[in-house]
Structures are given as C-alpha cells and as structure tokens.
C-alpha cells in the first residue's frame, strides 16, 4: 500500500512522524510519503489530492489528508470538534480519506465513484489526524468499510475557484487554478497579469520555454490530469525564464487571486 500523506503541519514538522507511526500501526506494510501544504490551505490540499490521485501510480494507493481550519462553525468548540472525516473512491480505484473542509475534495468530487462520511468522532483531540482518524484510514485501506456512513452529494461540495494561486514550486513558478482551456489567445500575445497588488507584463505561450530569457510566460503548466472524457485538463502557470515568478509578484501566498487585466 502506497500512502500519500498530505497535511498542513509544516515542512519538517515532527507531526508528520507522529501520524506516520499511527498509520503504520494500522497498515504495517505501507510506504508513506508526505507532502506539506501551507497552514489551513484547503485549496492546496485539494489541488494535490487530485494531482496525485488522478495521475498514474501504484495500483494500491491511499491518500490520507488533513487540513482542518475548523471554519465550519465559528462558535466555541467542544472537545476540539472539527470538520468530519470523509471517504472517496476515485474512478481509477484510488482511495481518499480525510477531512472535508473548504476545497479539500473540490477537485476530485466529479471523479469519485463513491463519496461518503466516515463514522468516527469529530472531536476527542486537538490532533485528530494522529489520535482519532488513523484506525479508520487503516480499516478502509484493508477493505473494511464498516465505518462508512451516509453518501455525500457532490453538489454540496464547493467548486474549486478558477482564479487563484494553487501552488508555488521550488523554482518560483506559480501554479494557478485557471483552466488552460478557458484561455483563448494566440501564442505570443502580450498580456498583463495581476496578483494581489503587483502587476506584470507577460507573454501567453503554448510552451514555457518558447519565450526569451527574462520573459514572464503565462502558459499551460505541468499540473493536470485527464478528464472523465479522456481529454487532458491542464492548469495555467506563470513562469519567469531565468528568474523567479514568485519573487516578481512580491511572494504571493496560495489562494491569492490571479487576474488577467484587459
């Protein structure tokens, strides 16, 4: 069993080690690989659930995710209660277990053959992903579905926004949630992009390296997957050849709006 552990604990945070230990108690044969997203970023969590879950990988796969801002109820919490745990079975057989919060399952909702609540406590610990949820994830990984609860209507899950920063990669490239098929421009068209308070000229390109050194390109990036109709879905990316697009735009955060100005 190959497990992708996606959470907002922080890069290098020992919380990852603690959760991995608990998962291995339930799934001793698992190989667990961790991915840290920014604090409370349900958008980045959902984006990577889809990117890892909907692309080719080992046959036996589980994505275990935790990003729980506890924003479903603004009132004081009793017993550290938070958003509920959910189970999704993707059309390619990948199992997904994690908290339904914000956009965590927005990118996969249309690819789920099954989408259900999981009948475990919503409280009981400040660190539910370590203390409460791993036994349920282990049971599902081992095809024990006794904790599966009621079906979730995908229409109750918000659609992912189509104008945000989704991720900043190690090269400073800015991955966005702008679908590539929504852009109708001729290659080499000059455009203006705004992120937050920063505006920059850019060139629309059908390939990131088809621009001169020092040019900011706006093009379909490396992230995406095949849609249900088999057609590729790609997300637009800002790429500064020979530089750093993230620095160019003043180091924007995930979830900031991205606008193409007239």
C-alpha positions in Angstrom: 0.0 0.0 0.0 1.4 3.4 -1.1 0.1 6.2 1.1 0.4 9.9 0.2 0.1 11.9 3.5 -1.0 15.5 2.7 -1.2 17.9 5.6 -0.5 21.4 6.8 1.7 20.5 9.7 4.7 22.3 8.2 7.8 21.1 6.3 9.9 19.0 8.7 7.3 19.2 11.5 7.5 16.1 13.8 3.8 15.9 13.5 4.3 14.0 10.2 6.4 11.4 12.0 3.7 11.0 14.7 0.9 10.5 12.2 3.0 8.1 10.1 3.6 5.9 13.2 -0.1 5.7 13.8 -0.9 4.9 10.2 1.8 2.1 10.2 0.1 0.6 13.3 -3.0 0.1 11.2 -1.2 -0.6 7.8 2.2 -2.1 8.7 3.1 -2.8 5.1 2.5 0.7 3.9 5.0 3.1 2.3 4.2 6.6 3.3 5.3 9.7 1.5 4.5 13.2 3.0 3.6 16.5 1.4 3.3 19.7 3.4 0.9 22.4 2.3 0.6 25.9 3.7 -1.3 26.3 7.0 -5.1 26.0 6.6 -4.8 25.9 2.8 -7.6 23.6 1.8 -7.1 24.8 -1.8 -3.5 23.5 -2.0 -4.6 20.3 -0.2 -7.4 19.7 -2.7 -5.2 20.5 -5.7 -2.5 17.9 -4.6 -5.1 15.3 -3.8 -6.3 15.5 -7.4 -2.8 15.8 -8.9 -1.6 12.7 -7.1 -4.8 10.7 -7.0 -5.8 11.2 -10.7 -2.5 10.5 -12.2 -0.8 7.1 -12.8 0.8 5.5 -9.7 0.9 2.2 -7.8 -2.3 0.1 -8.0 -2.8 0.0 -4.2 -3.0 3.7 -3.2 -4.4 5.7 -0.4 -4.4 9.4 0.0 -4.7 10.5 3.7 -5.1 14.2 4.1 -5.6 16.6 6.9 -6.2 20.3 6.6 -8.9 21.3 9.1 -9.2 25.1 9.7 -12.3 24.4 11.8 -14.2 27.1 10.0 -17.5 25.1 9.5 -18.7 26.6 12.8 -17.5 30.0 14.2 -18.7 29.2 17.7 -16.5 27.9 20.5 -15.6 24.3 20.1 -16.5 21.5 22.4 -13.9 18.7 22.8 -11.8 20.1 19.9 -14.6 19.1 17.5 -13.9 19.9 13.8 -14.9 19.1 10.3 -15.9 15.5 9.6 -13.9 12.7 8.1 -14.8 11.5 4.5 -14.0 8.7 2.2 -13.9 8.9 -1.6 -13.2 6.1 -4.1 -11.9 7.6 -7.3 -12.8 6.2 -10.7 -9.3 4.7 -11.0 -9.5 2.8 -7.7 -7.5 5.3 -5.6 -8.9 5.6 -2.0 -9.0 9.1 -0.4 -9.6 9.6 3.4 -9.5 13.0 5.0 -11.3 15.9 6.4 -14.0 17.6 4.3 -13.1 21.3 4.8 -13.1 24.1 2.3 -11.8 22.9 -1.1 -10.2 19.7 0.1 -12.3 17.5 -2.1 -13.5 20.0 -4.6 -11.1 18.9 -7.4 -12.0 15.2 -7.1 -15.7 15.4 -6.4 -16.6 14.7 -10.1 -14.2 11.8 -10.3 -15.5 9.9 -7.2 -17.4 6.7 -7.8 -18.2 6.8 -4.1 -18.3 9.7 -1.6 -19.3 9.2 2.0 -18.9 10.4 5.5 -16.9 8.1 7.9 -18.5 7.4 11.2 -15.7 8.5 13.7 -15.7 11.1 16.3 -15.4 14.7 15.1 -13.7 15.6 18.4 -11.7 14.0 21.1 -8.3 15.5 20.4 -6.6 18.7 19.2 -4.6 16.3 17.0 -7.4 14.2 15.4 -5.3 13.1 12.4 -3.0 11.3 14.9 -5.3 10.3 17.7 -8.7 9.6 16.1 -8.6 9.1 12.3 -5.7 6.6 11.5 -7.7 3.4 12.6 -10.5 4.4 10.2 -8.0 5.0 7.4 -6.4 1.7 8.1 -9.7 -0.2 8.0 -10.5 1.3 4.7 -7.1 0.6 3.3 -7.7 -3.0 4.3 -11.1 -3.1 2.6 -13.0 -2.9 5.9 -15.9 -0.5 5.1 -17.8 -0.9 8.3 -17.3 2.7 9.3 -18.7 4.1 6.1 -21.6 6.5 6.7 -24.1 8.3 4.5 -23.4 9.4 1.0 -22.3 12.9 0.3 -24.0 14.8 -2.6 -21.2 16.2 -4.8 -23.3 19.2 -5.4 -22.8 20.1 -1.7 -19.1 20.4 -2.3 -17.9 23.8 -3.5 -16.4 24.0 -7.0 -12.7 24.9 -7.0 -12.1 28.6 -7.7 -10.9 29.4 -11.2 -8.7 32.4 -10.5 -6.3 31.6 -7.6 -2.7 30.7 -6.8 -2.7 27.0 -6.2 1.0 26.4 -5.5 4.5 27.8 -5.7 7.0 25.2 -6.8 10.7 25.1 -5.9 11.7 27.2 -8.9 9.3 30.0 -8.1 6.8 29.0 -10.8 3.2 30.0 -9.8 0.7 27.2 -10.5 -2.8 28.6 -10.8 -6.4 27.2 -10.8 -7.1 28.9 -14.1 -8.0 26.1 -16.6 -5.9 26.2 -19.7 -9.0 25.6 -21.9 -10.5 28.8 -20.6 -7.8 30.9 -22.3 -8.4 31.9 -25.9 -5.3 33.8 -27.1 -2.9 33.4 -29.9 0.6 32.3 -28.8 3.0 35.3 -28.2 0.1 37.6 -27.2 1.2 40.2 -24.8 -0.9 40.4 -21.6 -0.9 41.9 -18.2 -1.3 39.8 -15.0 -2.2 41.0 -11.6 -1.6 39.0 -8.3 -2.5 41.0 -5.2 -1.2 44.5 -5.6 1.5 43.6 -8.1 1.1 43.9 -11.9 3.4 42.5 -14.5 3.6 42.2 -18.3 3.6 38.6 -19.6 3.5 36.6 -22.8 0.9 34.0 -23.4 2.8 30.9 -24.6 1.9 27.4 -25.6 5.1 26.2 -24.1 7.0 27.8 -21.2 10.4 27.7 -22.8 9.2 29.3 -26.1 10.0 32.7 -24.6 13.3 34.6 -24.3 15.4 34.6 -21.1 13.9 37.1 -18.6 10.4 36.9 -20.0 7.4 36.1 -17.9 5.3 33.4 -19.6 1.7 32.5 -19.0 1.2 29.0 -20.3 -0.3 25.6 -19.5 1.9 24.1 -16.9 2.9 20.6 -15.9 0.0 20.0 -13.5 -3.2 18.4 -14.5 -4.9 15.1 -15.3 -7.3 13.5 -17.8 -10.9 14.4 -17.6 -13.7 11.9 -17.5 -14.0 12.2 -21.3 -10.3 11.3 -21.6 -9.3 14.8 -22.6 -6.4 16.4 -20.8 -7.1 19.1 -18.2 -4.2 21.5 -17.6 -3.8 24.5 -15.3 -2.2 27.8 -16.3 1.2 28.6 -14.8 3.4 31.7 -14.5 7.0 31.0 -15.4 9.8 33.6 -15.4 12.5 32.1 -17.6 15.9 32.6 -16.0 14.2 34.1 -12.9 11.6 33.6 -10.2 7.9 34.4 -10.9 7.1 34.3 -7.2 9.6 37.0 -6.5 8.4 39.0 -9.4 4.9 39.2 -7.9 6.1 40.0 -4.4 6.0 36.5 -3.0 2.2 35.9 -3.2 0.5 33.3 -1.0 -1.5 30.3 -2.1 -5.2 31.3 -2.6 -4.4 34.8 -3.7 -6.4 35.9 -6.7 -4.8 35.9 -10.2 -6.3 38.3 -12.8 -5.6 38.9 -16.5 -6.1 42.6 -17.0 -7.6 44.0 -20.2 
